[in-house]
Amino acid sequence: MVALFLPAALAIFIGLALFFPSLLKLFFVKQQPSNIPNGNMGWPFIGESLGFLRPHKSNSMGSFLEKHCSRYGRVFKSHLFGCPTIVSCDHELNTFILQNEGKLFQSSYPKAVLDILGKLSIMHVHGDLHKKLRGVAVGFINESRFRPDFVCYVDKLSISVMESLKEHRQVGFCEEARKFAMNVMFKYVLDIEAEDPLALKIFEDFRIYLKGFVSIPLCFPGSPYAKAIKARVRLYSTLGEIIKEKEKRDVGIKKGDFIGEMLQKGNLSDEEKVSLAIDILLAGFEATPGVLSLVVYFIAQSPCVLKQLKVISEALRCGNVAKFVHRKALQDVEFKGYVIPQGWQVLPVFTAAHLDPSLHQNPSDFDPSRWADQATSKKVSPFAGGSRLCPGGEFAKLEIAIFLHHLVLNYRWKTKDDESPMSYPYLDFKRHMVLEMEPIENRM
């Protein structure tokens, strides 16, 4: 589930404090090739990061990308997050970058993000360690989504949420979606129920932890960034204790939950187990409810789509949970006549390809019928790609589909007129998506 979430959750930060570690590089840069893509490096030191991160509707490219693509083309140079950068809004180049992970490019996130994620995050590690950690996650996720007990649990939990909505005519849906998704993860990652006090503690620490991605990364007492670092320490401690307790009890080392599966594998260090568990939980806290909220939002705008299939895929294309990912060129890379210099940061921007009118007719329109054309799936990258393709994409779709099944059978809903999904660059809604709910008679 990690790439779904993390591409979404992990591209979230504001880079003001990211510039200074790279200042010395400006004085020791080798002679660069002459055929680097055109562009603007922006202000000294801070580059163009503030413009790139300016909030905009998530079903649009935003003014920064629109202006730069119009002026320089769909691939251009800039200076973002303290690094000289090639920004790609070209679907063909994005695919090339993702498919050459570990060969020509590698994952490379700013230090401020890594300080929160930890050095063993699956989004950061490379080579054999990445294969090992991803292999454990993929094995568990692929097995879980076909298990009858998982489907039954999600179904039961969805019905419970429908019952709880009876008493309300207005619902903050983003929060309901987050609670639902996190409760699923508590059960299948940690083997604890939603009512467990430990679940509430972990839930609140994740709230603080995630705020670190959306704050200025300045680590002084009381700052959101400093609080996020401390929340990560608490999460490591809490999950570490859960793992140790399960190791002490033979009954805990069994198939069923993610930690039990990890203990069976026996080839992960204690630190790797905790880091991987946090990565998996992060998906449930941020990315899955983000997709679910998008689907519910777009259905409210276009009620006729209830009669159509593939709504989730179209919401991913149109709403863009993950705007971009971070990569670094391992060598000079030639592509379509220009060069991406070795050591430069590379940002494949999925939003731009998803909203490219040369790839999708009327790309800003939410239109599930476009998925009747099988070629559509080759023109989107909602779960990244290559060796870092999100292992939990289908898992998340199943979880969302079950919830959505019960929601559309029991309710109709509307959003406020000025509500819309926003890219900060993380996905959120202007008003956290308050819905006006109307039960369907004789269904509950």
N, C-alpha and C positions, 0 to 999 in steps of 0.2 A: 504493500500500500504506500510504500514510501515515496515513490516519485510523484504519484498523484498528489500526495499531501505536500511532499516537500517541494516538487516543483512549485506548488502553490504557496505553501507556507514558508519556504526557505529562500525565496527571492524577495523577501520582505525586509527592508531596512532603509534608513536614510543615511547617506554617505558622508556627512560633514566631517566626521572624525576619521574617515578612512583615507584621507588624502595624504596626511603627513608622513606615514611610513615610507611612501614611495617618492618623496621629494628628491632624495639624492639621486634617484635613477634619472632624473631630468638632466643631470650634469654629466652622466656617463653613458649616454645612449649611442649605440653603434650607428654607422651610416645606414639609413633605411633605403629599401628599394624605391625606385621612382614611380612604380605603378601601383602604389597603395591606393585604395579607393578614396575618392574625394570626400571632403567633410570639413568640420570646424572643430578645433581642439578647445574652443571656449576660453574662459578666463584662466589666468595663471593659477596653478595649484588645484582649484576646485573644478575646473573643466566645465562640463555641461550637466552635471548630475542633478542639480536642482530642477532644471527643465525636464529632464528625462523622468524624474520621479513625481512630477506634478500630477495630482489626482485628475482622473477623467473617467467617463463612463466606460465600463469594462467591455461593452459591445461596440467600442470605437477604438481607433489607434491612438487617439489623443493628439493634441496640437503639435507636440514636439516631433513625433514620428511623421505625422502628415507633412509638416513643413520640411523636414530634412529629406524625406523621400522625394518630395516634389523638386527640391533643389539639387540634391546630390545623387539620387537614384535609390534603389531599394537596399543597397549595401553601401555603407558610408563609414568614415572614421570619426571618432570623437575622443573625448577624455572623460571617463566615467569611473566613479568610485576609486579615484586615485591612480588610475591606470590608463595608458593609451589603449583604445578599444576599437574593434571593428564591430559594428552593429549590423546584423543581418535581418532584413524583413523579407528575404527571398526564400520561399519554401524549398526550392532545390538545394540551396546552400545550407539551410537549416538541417535538411535530411543528411546531407554530406557530412556536416559537423558531427551529428549524433551517431552516425554509422561508423565514424572513424575515431571513436572514443578509445583512448589508450594507444593509438597509432600516431595520429596527427594532432589530436587535441586531448585534453584531459579536464576533468571537473576542477574548478578553481574558484572558491568563494572568498570574499574579503575576510580579513582577519577578525573583524568585529563580529561577523556572523559565526565564524568557526569558534570563537571564544564562548559563544552561547551553545552551539551545537555539540561541541566537544570534538576532540581529535579523531575519535573512532566512529563518528557519524557515517552512515552508509552513503550520505551525499558527498562526503569528502574523501574517503579512503579510495585507494586505487589498486590495480593489479590483483594479486592472489587474495589479499585480504578482502577486497570488494567482492570478488567472486564467492568467497567463503560466506561472508555475512549475507549477501544477497541470496545465495543458495538456500540458507536456512529459512529466510523470510519467504521466498518463493515456494519452497516445499510445504510449509505450514499453510500458507494462504491458498494454494491450489487444492490442497487436501480439504481444508475447512469448508470451502464454498460448495463442495459436493456432498457434505455430510448432512443427513436428515436432521440431526439435532441442532445444527446451526440454523438451518432454514426455519425449523420449528420455533427456536428461541427468538429470532428476528420477527417472525410472524406474531408471536405472542406479545412481544414488546411493542410492536406497531399497534396492535389492538388496544393495548393499555394506554398508549398515547392518545388514540382516538377517543377513548372513554374520558380521559382527563380534559380534553378540549370541549366537552359538552357544556361545561359551566362557564365558558367564555365566548363572548362575541367578538372580541379583539384579542389577537394572539401575537406576541413577539416571536415570529416563526424562526428566526435565526438561532435564538436561544433554545427553542424546542428541538430543532434539528441537531444542535450541538450536544444536548443532553442525550438524545436518542443514540446518536453515533458513538458517543463516549461510553454509554452503558453497554453497548455491544462489545466495544473493545475491552472494557473492564472484565467482562465475562470470558472472552476468548483469548485475551492476552494474559491476564493476571488471575483468572478464576475467582474473582470476587464479585459480589452482587452490588447493584447500584445503591442499596440501602446501607452498605457497609461504611462506617465512618472513615475508613481508610480511603475509600473511593472519593469521598468529598474532599479529603485532604489533597489527594493527587489532582483532582479536578481544579481546585483553586490554585495549586502551584503551577499547573499548566497555563492557566489564565495569565499569571504574572510572567511566566517564562516566555509566552508568545508576544507579550507587549514589548519585550526587548527587541524584537525584530522590527517594530514600527516606531522606535524612538531614536533620537540622536544618540549614537553609541559613545556617550561620555560617562566614564565610570567614576562618579562621585557619590558619596552616601545619599541615599534617598532617590536617586535618579531611576527612571524606569529601566534603564540598561543595567544598572548595578543591582536592582531588585531581581531582574531576570537571571543574572549570573548566580545570585543566591538561591533563587528558586530551582535552578538546574542542580545545584549542589544538594538541595533537599530531595529532589526527585531521584538523584543517584543514590542517596542514602536510603530512601524509602523502598525503592525497587530492589536495591541490594539486599535489604533485610528480608523482603518477600522471597527472593531467590534462595537465600540461605535457609529460611524456614522450610521451603519446599524440599531442599536438599536433605534436611534432617529427617523428613518424613518419607518413608518409602511410598506411601499412598500418593504423595505429591508428584513423584516422578512417573507420570503416566501420560498417555496420549490424550489430547483433549484441549488443553490450553497451550499457549505459545511458550510459556516458561517451562512447562513440563516437557514440551518437545525439545527445547534447547538443552535441557538437562540430559535428555536421552542421547543427544548427539555427542556430547562429551568432548568436543574439539574446540570449544570456545573458552577464552579466559573469562574471569569474573567481570572484568571491565567491559569486555566485548558483549557479554550477555546483557548487562544493564544498558549500554548504549543502544543496542539493537532493540530492546524492549521500548525504550523511549522513542526511538524513531517510528516504531509501529504505532504506538499510542498517539504520536503526533498526527498521524494520518486521520485517526478517528476524531481528534479534537478540532482539526481545522479544515482539511480538504474535503472529506466526505460530506459534512454538513454544508460546506460551501456549494458543492454540486447540487445537493438536494434543495437548497434555498433557491438556486438559479432555476431549477426545473419548475418549482412551485411559482416563482415569479413569472416566468415566461408563459406558463399555462394561464395565469391570471390575465395576462395581456392578450392571449389568443385562446379563448375557451374552446374553439373548434378543434384544436389539436388533441383534445381528449380522445377523439375518434381515430387518431393516427398513432403509429408505432414509432420507435426510435426517438422518443422525446429526449432521453438522457443524452444521447450522442449530439443532438443539435444544441442542447443547452451548453455542453462542453465547448462546442465550436463558437457559439455566439456569445457566451458569457465569459469565457476565458478565466478559469481559476488560476492557471499558471501563465503569467505573461511572458516570462523569459527564464533562461537558466544561464549560469556562468560557466564558461569554458576558457581554456588557455591554449594557444598554439604552441606545440612542442618543437616545431621547426617552421621555416618559411614554407607557406602553403600557397600554391598557385591554383586559382579557380576562375574560370571565364575571363582570363586575360589580366587579372589583377592579383596582387600578392597580399596575403595575410602574414605579417612579420612574426618571426619566432618570439615568443615571450609576451605577445600582446594578448590582452583579454578579448574574448569573443562572446558576444551576446546574441544567440539565436532568439528572435522575438516571435513567439508562436502567434500572438494576437494579430500581428500584421499579415501573416499567411492566412489565418482563419477569416480575415476580413478583406482579403485581396479580391477585387471584382474580376480579375482575370481568371481566378480559380473558382469563385462562387458567385452565381447570379444574385444580385441584390443582397450582398453579404451581411448587411446589418439587420435584415429581416429574420425573425425566428420562424423557420420553415422546415419542420421535420420531414416533409415530403421529399426534400432534396436527397435524403438518404436512400430513396428507392434506387438511385443511381449508385451502383457499387463503387464507382470511381471516387465518390465523395470521401470514403474512408482513407484514401491515399493522399488526400489533400489537407489533412488535419493532423495535429500532433498534441492532443490534450494530455497524453501521458508520457511526453518526451519520446525517446526512441533509442535504438541501438542497445548496447549492453546495459544501459541505465533506464531502459523502458520500465515504467512503473509496474512492479510485480502484483500490485493489488487493484488494478483497474477493474477487472471483471468482478472481483470480490465486492468492490464499492458499488458497481452497477447492480449487482444482485440485491444488496442491502437496501439500496435506494428504491429499486423496483418493487420490493415487497412493501415498503412503507408507502410508496406512492399508490399502490394498488388499493390499500385500505383508505387512504386519504380521498381519492377520487370517488370511491364508492359511498363515502359517508358525508362529504362536505363539498360545498362550492365556496369560493373565496374571491376577495378583491383586494388590491393594494391601493394605497393612496396615490393620487395622480402624479405627484412629484417624486415618487419612489423610483429608484433605479440602482442596478448593480454598479459599483464603482471599483476602479483599480487605483490602489494607493501606494505601491503596485499590488499589495495583497488585496484579495476580494473582500468587499464589505458592501453594505447597503446604507444609503443616506440616513434612513430612520430605523435601521436594523430590521426592516421589513415587517412592520405591523400589518397583520392581515385582518380583514373583516370576514369572520367565518359564519357560514349559514349551513346548519345540518340538513341533510336530505332526509325527509320524513320516511319513517318505517325502515330505516337502514341500521340504526344504532341498536 
